[in-house]
Amino acid sequence: MNPSGVFLAVVLFVASIPFADAATTLSPSTRGRVGFVGPLDSPTGYMVATESSASLPVGDGATNNTVFSALFNFTLSAHTAEVASATQILFNVTISSISANPPSEIRLVALSSDTNTVFGSRSTAAGDVVATLNVSTLAIGQTISFDVTSFVKADALAGDFSSYRLESNFTANNTNGVGDILVFGTIGSNDAHLEMIPEPGLSGLLAGAAAAVLMLRKRRLS
């Protein structure tokens, strides 16, 4: 068979096979607003808001001595197959508002203790910083993504949950009397989710093969 015939056969074969499954999205099983009073290294108190209408702020509160963070817990037990086969897993969240004086940085922390609960002491619970973002590069309505592949895969092997805290670089000692925050929706309505991107299916590999045949044909004709 000549190169044109080979190419046509491959293209027809690829067209007859369905594409790989789309990415799986997983919404948080619980969300929470947590805060601390006092410096990060020595919190003097804790608070938690779980009302469905409570906003999810990240930054310094208008009370001058409270710093808020947003907490997200994901239940993985029904998605172990998707987690295992994913080549990349992203934590995505969209900014709904930014105050006039927001923190200069925000970061996502993968908590060391994963559970499907929200309580105040988790405002300063130990964890690993996934990534830090410069707030000056962010905008209202922007969706930001953090690669949490290794954390989710490890959590799926260790248990049912994967937990994250979105926080700022503020300590609770601001005295300007206004809230210096970014808001990520509310506890009852928030688009935060995990996006599990599967490995390429057979159709993707065959499409690459078809492209290679086409390139070979072009080279022979040139």
Protein Blocks (a to p, Z undefined) as FASTA:
>chain_A
ZZklmmmmmmmmmmmpccdddddddddfbdcddddedjfklcfbdcddfbfklccdeddd
fkopaccdddddddfklmmmmmmmpmbdcdddddfbdcfbdcfbdcddddfbdcfbdcfk
lmmgccddfbdcdfklgcehiacdddfklmmmmmmmnmmbdcdddddfbdcfbfnhpacd
ddehjfklccbdcdddddddfklmmmmmmmmmmmmmmmmmZZ
